[in-house]
Amino acid sequence: MQFRDLQAQYQKYKAEIDSSIQNVLAEANFIEGKEVKELEEQLADYVGVKHCITCANGTEALSLVLMSWGVNFGDAVFVPDFTFFATGEVVSFSGATPVFVDVCHDTFNIDPLKLEKAIQKTLAEGKLTPKAIIPVDLFGLPANYPEIEKIAKKYNLLILEDGAQGFGGNINGKRACSFGTAATTSFFPAKPLGCYGDGGAIFTDDDSLAETLKSLKVHGRGKDKYDNVRIGVNSRLDTIQAAILKVKLKAFIQHELIDVNRIYDYYQQRLKGVVETPIIPDGYYSSFAQYTIKLKNREVRDGLQKYLKQNGIQTIVYYVKPMHKQMAFTNLQLDDDEFPVSNELSEKALSLPMHPYLKEIEIDKICHSIRHYLSHV
């Protein structure tokens, strides 16, 4: 049983996807073809922002925004400790310093109370200048933007929403990738909206920022490709991926987002009281990039994962190492005791198969296997 069944999705939309790819091949406009612009317009309309700028991948989407903001040496950027490496990596790549913040036990997202304490501590130390916050919409659930925005306003900080896993989620109807000054997402194949390779996008209502991003992603281009007004990078979404995403976006809006939330309900009905199941706060809606449970400890978690694998059920541990334990950040000399929740989640969290094409009979098998294993430990 696959963790995310991309083959089932392809078989359902094979004719449309194949036709879209063939159209690009026939037109032979593989870079910045019309499908890219059409996709950007559709994405911006769905999210509810003025501008969508596509790029090569989700990591570069984050980097491009930090470049546009001039984030550099001496700046502090606040990042959740329990997330994928890229969110902290882009900060270091820009020359700035990532300041990791522990997360909430229930939502897995950055803890606003600890965020403010981290900002105050950074200001008191006086070595770095607080510049931005990068909240992550982990596992499909938007971060607590109502509180984060209050904090950002209080300390005059920029917000860059990392919606790589959150595309499709919302808070009281306001969609993920529309929070903060800018937001990004990833089209990595396993994401809620994924292509058949790498891809990413940036969302913003800021006209000036949008123009700078369009320039930066194509070698700092000015009026044409041989007019370079700034130092940029080469970070474009290719036309074939855009054509694929146009088909997938339609499916995502029509039924996939609804289907993963229906599957969430199935899991909740069968696993509540058996394990710690995901909590969705009132007013929040998740796109369920992952369905993540918590077990008693690492031994039980790892044992369950091994047992499920023996029964043909694929699971993944997100994340074995929190950010503060990554070797690449050892120079920051971080105190392990400052991240109790991240440390706990790395020991207890296990993500189960989750995708729009998961069948109820498969969910029954997964949940029966979990109950059976836990009844014997």
Disulfide bonds with the S-S distance in Angstrom:
none
